[in-house]
Structures are given as C-alpha cells and as structure tokens.
C-alpha cells in the first residue's frame, strides 16, 4: 500500500502536535508547516524530529508562494489547516491580523489546492465560536451562526469558503466545527491552562494569586488528543462533509476552576481574584454541541471526561513546574 503524505499547518500548536503523532502512528509521511519566528517554539514536536517520516517546512498563511511550493514539492494526499491566531480575546486587539490569516489564508490554500492538486483532501479547523450568542443550543451543523468576535467572524468566513469550494469545484474539503478542546499542550494564555498552571505554582509555593475574568461562561470541553482522531476520520469518508465535534456536555469556567483546585487541595477563596480587564468586549455565555452526526457517520466520540481532563492537565503542569521552576537551580 502506498504511503500517504499529509501536510499539517500549525504543526507546533496543540492540535498540530497531536495530529502529527496520530498520522505518524498510521505510517503517514507528515510535513509540518511552521511560521518562521525568532524563537524555535517547537517544544510540542521536538520528540518527533528523529522520525524519518516527519519533516518541518516554513510556511505562512499570508504567503501564497509557500502554499504552492508545499503542494508542488510534496504532492500530499491530505492537507490539514490548523494554523490560526485562535485566541478569542486577543482577536479584539489584533482583528486585522486575525481575520487576514484565517479568512484569506484559508482562501489562498483552497485556491492553491484547486489549481495545483485538486485530488488532495482538505481539512479546515472551524470553531464553536461561530455560533456566538445564539440562544438556541445545543448546536449542530445546521444551527444559526451569530459570531461574537473577530476570530469567530473570520472562522465563519473560512467555513463558508470550504462549503463553497466543495459545491463549486467538487473537491474533497471538510470543516470540523470543534468545540473547546484542551490538553497539557494548550497555550498558557487560554483559561484552562492558565488555571492548571496557576494551581500547580500555588501548590508548590511559587505563586499566591490567580486573576480571572468571567467565571460563569459555559463551554463544551473535550480532550484535544481525542479530537484529532475526528479530523483524520473526516478525510477517510466516501464523501466530504462538515461535522460538529463536541462532548454534548457543558461546564462553566468556575466548575473547571473548582475541579482543578479540588485535585490540588487548594481553597479558591484564598487564591482567586476577579480582574475586569480579562473580560471580552462581547461575551459568549454558553456553548454546547450536538455531536450526533459525528457519532453516527464517523463512529467518533470523546473518550475523556471533564473531570479526567482537569486532573490530567493539573498533574501534567504540576510535573512541568516541578521540573522547570522548583528544581531549576539543582
């Protein structure tokens, strides 16, 4: 059987690293596309560099030439676009950069695939944030989308482009509407990781106070390592389609905080304070997904519970802080 090749943008991020591991375990040749920065920022994939089937290439969502070069040089069977400025709060501060990378970046990739390699199957990372403040939850693939941030607006633009290219040109392109998915590899500015890192540092006596914004926002939280399996499964189907990927359960930021602090043996009243600067200009109060279609057609469901996710993230950060901060002088 011919070895498949996959290009993964955003390879150094949470989802990119888990997806690379999954594809390599399935004997893919993985081309990781990384934006050039002054620091390496490859810690999530450093352990893959010795794998002969893994290669890192420079790429940028704003550089059309890099997209054509990747497609021409590697002739991939599959292309996973996971690169984005995906922090919702930050998108209010740098809206133009966020929108251009996600909306126009996706358009540039789709045009490159259409013109260079139309047989390549394409996955687009859509987001539950597209549903915004629509009060009619749970959300499925047909729910009305009312995005409430520049990030969500850009993602909806890209999501609609995927459908347009699928219908207009008959190419195999899919969108995964992923609800919040977390892990020990989550960026440190995202609220779940901010909580688990702070809990670990407080437990070890390295920090005293955690500042948070809205604790009542509710999200459908799953485990990123489970969610990349759904990404791969979408591109193995007979026909391309879009899918909601979620747990079907929702919990508040407060509940995540309480669960983590319970595992850590910490008192929230002693260590957590409110900071209004962390509030969004336009808040999304409630996100809950209906993954019925993914369960039926992809045979996929999230295997990791909310409590297990909070526990594994806290324990990973406790180990990380112990090694990098507590024992750094040894």
C-alpha positions, 0 to 999 in steps of 0.5 A: 500500500502506498504511503500517504503524505499529509501536510499539517499547518500549525504543526507546533500548536496543540492540535498540530502536535497531536495530529502529527503523532496520530498520522505518524502512528498510521505510517503517514509521511507528515510535513509540518508547516511552521511560521518562521519566528525568532524563537524555535517554539517547537517544544510540542514536536521536538520528540518527533524530529528523529522520525524519518517520516516527519519533516518541518517546512516554513510556511505562512498563511499570508504567503501564497508562494509557500502554499504552492511550493508545499503542494508542488514539492510534496504532492500530499494526499491530505492537507490539514489547516490548523494554523490560526491566531485562535485566541478569542480575546486577543482577536479584539486587539489584533482583528486585522491580523486575525481575520487576514490569516484565517479568512484569506489564508484559508482562501489562498490554500483552497485556491492553491489546492484547486489549481495545483492538486485538486485530488488532495483532501482538505481539512479546515479547523472551524470553531464553536465560536461561530455560533456566538450568542445564539440562544438556541443550543445545543448546536449542530451543523445546521444551527444559526451562526451569530459570531461574537468576535473577530476570530469567530467572524473570520472562522465563519468566513473560512467555513463558508469558503470550504462549503463553497469550494466543495459545491463549486469545484467538487473537491474533497474539503471538510470543516470540523466545527470543534468545540473547546478542546484542551490538553497539557499542550494548550497555550498558557494564555487560554483559561484552562491552562492558565488555571492548571498552571496557576494551581500547580505554582500555588501548590508548590509555593511559587505563586499566591494569586490567580486573576480571572475574568468571567467565571460563569461562561459555559463551554463544551470541553473535550480532550484535544488528543481525542479530537484529532482522531475526528479530523483524520476520520473526516478525510477517510469518508466516501464523501466530504462533509462538515461535522460538529465535534463536541462532548454534548456536555457543558461546564462553566469556567468556575466548575473547571476552576473548582475541579482543578483546585479540588485535585490540588487541595487548594481553597479558591477563596484564598487564591482567586481574584476577579480582574475586569480587564480579562473580560471580552468586549462581547461575551459568549455565555454558553456553548454546547454541541450536538455531536450526533452526526459525528457519532453516527457517520464517523463512529467518533466520540470523546473518550475523556471526561471533564473531570479526567481532563482537569486532573490530567492537565493539573498533574501534567503542569504540576510535573512541568513546574516541578521540573522547570521552576522548583528544581531549576537551580539543582 
